[in-house]
Amino acid sequence: MPGTHEGRIAVVTGAGRGIGQGIARLLAARGARVGVLDVDPALARDTAAAIGAAAIGLACDVADPAAVDAACAAVERAFGTVDILVNNAGVSPKHQGRRADIHEMDPAEWRRVMSVNLDGAFHCVRRLAPGMIAAKRGAIVNQSSVAGKTFYGDYPLTGVHYAASKAGLIGFTKHLAGELGPHGITVNAIAPGRIDTPLMRGVASEINESIRRDTPLGRLGTPEDVARAVCFLTSDDAAFVSGQTIDVAGGWMIT
Ligand SMILES: NC(=O)c1ccc[n+]([C@@H]2O[C@H](COP(=O)([O-])OP(=O)(O)OC[C@H]3O[C@@H](n4cnc5c(N)ncnc54)[C@H](O)[C@@H]3O)[C@@H](O)[C@H]2O)c1
């Protein structure tokens, strides 16, 4: 579907690798110009360079409101008013390939997960919503997780900080959809299942293989699977879709 995003200007956070990179690439392939934000400057730069003139790579820790402000200003200078925001940056700390249970969880780790996964979305929306409101147009997608909706049972994948941050993004999405809808802005979330990225490879390969077997569609997801859903939610095809959380999980852990 080339051209569905012609003239659109997007910011994708955590876009230097994994799912975010897939989203940035597909938005650009469909005609958008894209700000590739990542806490790792080299990943941001290399991803933007691979996309070409439609992308600008910027170092940005989404937990830092001043860094968000500077990066968004740079995107606006390069391309103009941003009308698509994908809050994708997220962390899921592991300890020897498994989650920390709550009694062994360091408060600093809890705070960092909240700061990146939840506060980061707040900082980015707060910075970019005024431009969307003035333009009376915008689409925001928040990267939640199936972990924000259900417990993984025997799979030791994610700590309670991660689950709480991803559940928080679902409430954030619903209320923001109500607040920004009157300004012509849609707000939705995606809840990926198991997607094959560097983050997912932080646990033993047998765990991921077991999830693949438990997934009705018989495979793990790819960044492109999630990117296609983001393209739908930010396209005119989804003009009347708002406040929703869509699982992109191959039927795994249907929530
Ligand atoms: N991979 C999965 O199975 C899966 C499942 C559900 C949800 N998710 C969510 O999807 C998103 C992307 O995950 P992924 O698998 O591609 O992860 P990843 O670790 O492969 O990539 C995440 C990217 O975000 C960047 N990043 C980390 N902290 C940042 C910060 N403070 N500011 C800006 N950028 C930062 C990293 O440098 C990296 O490039 C995350 O929000 C994750 O929680 C992933």
The ligand as a MOL file (V3000), in Angstrom:
LIG
                    3D

  0  0  0     0  0            999 V3000
M  V30 BEGIN CTAB
M  V30 COUNTS 44 48 0 0 0
M  V30 BEGIN ATOM
M  V30 1 N 9.3440 -8.0970 21.3930 0
M  V30 2 C 8.2210 -8.4560 21.9880 0
M  V30 3 O 7.9090 -9.6520 22.0790 0
M  V30 4 C 7.2990 -7.4080 22.5690 0
M  V30 5 C 6.0550 -7.8390 23.0560 0
M  V30 6 C 5.1720 -6.9000 23.5800 0
M  V30 7 C 5.5180 -5.5600 23.6250 0
M  V30 8 N 6.7390 -5.1590 23.1430 0 CHG=1
M  V30 9 C 7.0430 -3.7240 23.2190 0
M  V30 10 O 7.4020 -3.2320 21.9500 0
M  V30 11 C 8.3410 -2.1720 22.0960 0
M  V30 12 C 9.5920 -2.4580 21.2740 0
M  V30 13 O 10.1370 -3.6850 21.7210 0
M  V30 14 P 11.2930 -4.4490 20.9320 0
M  V30 15 O 11.0350 -5.8890 21.1250 0
M  V30 16 O 11.4740 -3.8960 19.5830 0 CHG=-1
M  V30 17 O 12.5350 -4.0400 21.8770 0
M  V30 18 P 14.0950 -3.8160 21.5300 0
M  V30 19 O 14.7920 -3.8510 22.8470 0
M  V30 20 O 14.5320 -4.7420 20.4730 0
M  V30 21 O 14.1000 -2.3400 20.9540 0
M  V30 22 C 13.7540 -1.2640 21.7920 0
M  V30 23 C 14.4410 0.0010 21.2920 0
M  V30 24 O 14.0700 1.0460 22.2120 0
M  V30 25 C 15.2480 1.7680 22.5490 0
M  V30 26 N 15.0730 2.3790 23.8700 0
M  V30 27 C 15.1940 1.7700 25.0760 0
M  V30 28 N 15.0380 2.6660 26.0550 0
M  V30 29 C 14.7930 3.8640 25.4520 0
M  V30 30 C 14.5750 5.1720 25.9480 0
M  V30 31 N 14.6100 5.4360 27.2620 0
M  V30 32 N 14.3540 6.1770 25.0520 0
M  V30 33 C 14.3610 5.9150 23.7160 0
M  V30 34 N 14.6010 4.7010 23.2000 0
M  V30 35 C 14.8070 3.6780 24.0630 0
M  V30 36 C 16.3730 0.7550 22.5050 0
M  V30 37 O 17.6420 1.3720 22.3410 0
M  V30 38 C 15.9640 -0.0950 21.3070 0
M  V30 39 O 16.4810 0.4110 20.1010 0
M  V30 40 C 8.6110 -2.0460 23.6010 0
M  V30 41 O 7.7670 -1.0470 24.1400 0
M  V30 42 C 8.2220 -3.4110 24.1170 0
M  V30 43 O 7.8380 -3.3630 25.4700 0
M  V30 44 C 7.6340 -6.0510 22.6260 0
M  V30 END ATOM
M  V30 BEGIN BOND
M  V30 1 1 1 2
M  V30 2 2 2 3
M  V30 3 1 2 4
M  V30 4 1 4 5
M  V30 5 2 4 44
M  V30 6 2 5 6
M  V30 7 1 6 7
M  V30 8 2 7 8
M  V30 9 1 8 9
M  V30 10 1 8 44
M  V30 11 1 9 10
M  V30 12 1 9 42
M  V30 13 1 10 11
M  V30 14 1 11 12
M  V30 15 1 11 40
M  V30 16 1 12 13
M  V30 17 1 13 14
M  V30 18 2 14 15
M  V30 19 1 14 16
M  V30 20 1 14 17
M  V30 21 1 17 18
M  V30 22 2 18 19
M  V30 23 1 18 20
M  V30 24 1 18 21
M  V30 25 1 21 22
M  V30 26 1 22 23
M  V30 27 1 23 24
M  V30 28 1 23 38
M  V30 29 1 24 25
M  V30 30 1 25 26
M  V30 31 1 25 36
M  V30 32 1 26 27
M  V30 33 1 26 35
M  V30 34 2 27 28
M  V30 35 1 28 29
M  V30 36 1 29 30
M  V30 37 2 29 35
M  V30 38 1 30 31
M  V30 39 2 30 32
M  V30 40 1 32 33
M  V30 41 2 33 34
M  V30 42 1 34 35
M  V30 43 1 36 37
M  V30 44 1 36 38
M  V30 45 1 38 39
M  V30 46 1 40 41
M  V30 47 1 40 42
M  V30 48 1 42 43
M  V30 END BOND
M  V30 END CTAB
M  END
